[in-house]
Amino acid sequence: MPRGGGRGPGAGAEQVLSRLRQRGVQVLDASPDEVDARLIDRYLEVKRRELVA
């Protein structure tokens, strides 16, 4: 379900996410109900590889 009152993310948010990705930041744009075990597994893998503090 899109956030932002059903209108989806704003253009400003998309620009910020795009800039972060361009700088090598791994970004997840998901609502809490979209977070599942796969995300947690991915986070733990990134953490294990010491890509996050």
C-alpha positions as a Python dict, from the first residue, in 0.01 Angstrom:
ca = {
    (1, 'M'): (0, 0, 0),
    (2, 'P'): (146, 337, -94),
    (3, 'R'): (233, 571, 187),
    (4, 'G'): (175, 944, 200),
    (5, 'G'): (-202, 943, 225),
    (6, 'G'): (-248, 697, -60),
    (7, 'R'): (-60, 917, -305),
    (8, 'G'): (268, 729, -290),
    (9, 'P'): (602, 878, -191),
    (10, 'G'): (656, 1241, -277),
    (11, 'A'): (896, 1356, -545),
    (12, 'G'): (1123, 1493, -273),
    (13, 'A'): (1147, 1154, -105),
    (14, 'E'): (1228, 985, -435),
    (15, 'Q'): (1505, 1238, -499),
    (16, 'V'): (1657, 1175, -157),
    (17, 'L'): (1645, 798, -208),
    (18, 'S'): (1798, 834, -553),
    (19, 'R'): (2084, 1048, -418),
    (20, 'L'): (2154, 803, -140),
    (21, 'R'): (2165, 512, -384),
    (22, 'Q'): (2399, 705, -614),
    (23, 'R'): (2634, 743, -319),
    (24, 'G'): (2635, 371, -252),
    (25, 'V'): (2389, 368, 36),
    (26, 'Q'): (2175, 56, 48),
    (27, 'V'): (1821, 189, 84),
    (28, 'L'): (1502, 7, 170),
    (29, 'D'): (1181, 201, 123),
    (30, 'A'): (912, -17, 278),
    (31, 'S'): (629, 19, 522),
    (32, 'P'): (646, -186, 843),
    (33, 'D'): (394, -439, 711),
    (34, 'E'): (623, -507, 414),
    (35, 'V'): (922, -598, 631),
    (36, 'D'): (965, -972, 655),
    (37, 'A'): (1226, -1236, 732),
    (38, 'R'): (1405, -1174, 400),
    (39, 'L'): (1480, -816, 501),
    (40, 'I'): (1605, -923, 841),
    (41, 'D'): (1825, -1189, 679),
    (42, 'R'): (1964, -930, 437),
    (43, 'Y'): (2036, -686, 720),
    (44, 'L'): (2220, -955, 915),
    (45, 'E'): (2427, -1041, 606),
    (46, 'V'): (2522, -674, 560),
    (47, 'K'): (2602, -648, 929),
    (48, 'R'): (2814, -966, 915),
    (49, 'R'): (3012, -821, 625),
    (50, 'E'): (3066, -510, 840),
    (51, 'L'): (2897, -281, 587),
    (52, 'V'): (2694, -123, 867),
    (53, 'A'): (2801, -16, 1214),
}
